[in-house]
């Protein structure tokens, strides 16, 4: 019994020693390559980008040293970055975020949150330091927003090398251009890129059309939605067919599309009297308001509950967040 007890104690003690040594090694490694960063920050400038971090650390050497501890150390450093973020310490937050993705660029979580901290939070901190939004001229505010938006864009752009087929990269760019720079043209470009990628969310299609509309291109937006509508599945609420149709109707009003040309256009057919009728789907205006020319000689009839146009469901998945 004593021998078994000693053996059990030995096993437990060995596990404890290994755990302590592992924590010690992680702490030693992180403290070793953190020191050059803060030395660089203090000796040069507040803005420390990824290139400067890699130059200070020697990325290849660091990655080789930490080996299998890469994930653990990156997680630990992101927690440190979050601590600096809570303190609104911009230089250290930026430096630590760059270090996190330099060590482990695989988690998209790091890239997305880092870009958002830079594009959305850091300009607010600087505005606070300058006295607040009420005290800072609008021109200065816009300059600050543009500076940090570009910082966020540059940061998320680096993720493309590691996540070339991930729709979240162009989606994040589109949102920064829209929400921080009010650049609907650039936002439309990246939303379009999102719509062409595998597993893109349905809402990206609707926002892309909205960006076209806001950019002064309502005709393009209309054509895009008309082509999109038949491809949307009817059994997936995220596709929001009803929302798409509603926006088609709004654009038809804006563009003054004649009733008989509105989507979906139904074919003419002959009834038993030999006169042509035009079936008007629900939600469309009947054509008996059309006047002039041959239209007055046509008998128009509204046929209720017309079946919808044939649809071709595409394998298109995504989460629904809409504007």
Residue pairs with C-beta under 8 A, 6 or more apart in sequence:
25 69
26 69
26 72
26 73
26 76
29 65
29 66
29 69
29 73
30 73
30 76
30 77
33 57
33 62
33 99
36 56
36 57
37 48
37 53
37 56
37 57
37 95
37 96
37 99
38 92
39 56
40 48
40 52
40 53
40 56
41 48
41 91
41 92
41 95
44 52
46 90
46 91
47 91
47 94
48 91
48 94
48 95
48 98
49 94
49 98
50 98
50 101
50 102
50 158
53 59
53 95
53 98
53 99
53 102
54 102
57 99
57 102
59 102
59 103
62 103
63 70
63 103
66 73
66 103
70 103
70 104
71 104
73 103
73 104
74 100
74 103
74 104
74 107
74 110
77 96
77 99
77 100
77 103
78 96
78 97
78 100
78 110
80 96
81 92
81 93
81 96
81 97
81 100
81 114
84 92
84 93
84 96
85 93
85 117
85 121
88 121
88 125
88 128
90 122
90 125
90 126
93 117
93 122
94 118
94 122
94 151
97 110
97 114
97 117
97 118
97 155
98 114
98 155
100 110
100 114
101 110
101 111
101 114
101 158
101 159
104 110
105 111
105 158
105 159
105 161
105 162
106 162
108 159
108 163
108 166
108 168
111 155
111 156
111 158
111 159
111 163
111 169
111 172
112 156
112 168
112 172
114 155
114 156
115 152
115 153
115 155
115 156
115 172
115 176
116 152
116 172
117 152
118 148
118 151
118 152
118 155
119 148
119 149
119 151
119 152
119 153
119 176
119 180
120 152
120 179
120 180
122 148
122 151
123 144
123 145
123 147
123 148
123 149
126 144
126 148
127 133
127 136
127 141
127 144
130 136
130 140
133 141
136 144
145 180
145 181
146 180
146 181
148 180
149 176
149 177
149 180
149 181
152 176
152 180
153 173
153 176
153 177
156 169
156 172
156 173
156 176
157 169
157 173
159 166
159 169
160 169
163 169
165 197
165 198
167 194
167 197
167 198
167 199
167 200
167 201
167 204
170 190
170 191
170 193
170 194
170 197
171 190
171 191
171 194
171 201
171 204
173 190
174 186
174 187
174 189
174 190
174 191
174 193
174 194
174 207
175 187
177 183
177 184
177 186
177 187
177 190
178 184
178 187
178 211
184 211
184 214
184 215
185 211
185 215
187 211
188 208
188 211
188 212
188 215
191 204
191 207
191 208
191 211
192 208
194 200
194 201
194 204
194 208
195 204
195 205
195 208
199 317
199 318
200 316
200 318
201 238
201 317
201 318
201 319
201 320
201 321
202 232
202 236
202 238
202 239
202 240
202 316
202 318
202 320
203 238
203 240
203 318
203 319
203 320
203 321
203 322
203 323
204 318
205 224
205 228
205 244
206 240
206 243
206 244
206 247
206 322
206 323
207 322
207 323
208 224
209 221
209 224
209 225
209 228
209 247
210 221
210 247
210 323
212 218
212 220
212 221
212 224
213 221
213 251
218 251
218 254
218 255
219 255
221 251
222 248
222 251
222 252
222 255
222 257
225 244
225 247
225 248
225 251
226 248
226 263
228 244
229 241
229 244
229 245
229 248
229 263
229 264
230 309
230 310
230 311
230 312
231 311
231 312
231 313
231 314
231 316
232 239
232 240
232 241
232 244
232 311
232 313
232 316
233 239
233 311
233 313
233 314
233 316
234 241
234 311
234 313
237 320
238 317
238 318
238 319
238 320
239 316
240 320
240 322
243 322
245 283
248 263
249 262
249 283
251 257
252 262
252 263
258 290
259 280
259 284
259 285
259 286
259 287
259 289
259 290
260 278
260 287
260 290
262 284
262 285
264 281
264 308
264 309
266 278
266 279
266 280
266 281
266 306
268 276
268 277
268 278
269 276
269 277
269 279
270 276
270 277
271 277
273 299
275 298
275 299
276 298
276 299
277 299
277 300
277 301
277 303
278 287
278 298
278 300
278 301
279 301
279 302
279 303
279 306
280 286
280 287
280 300
280 302
280 303
280 306
281 306
281 308
282 304
282 305
282 306
286 300
286 302
287 295
287 298
287 300
288 300
290 300
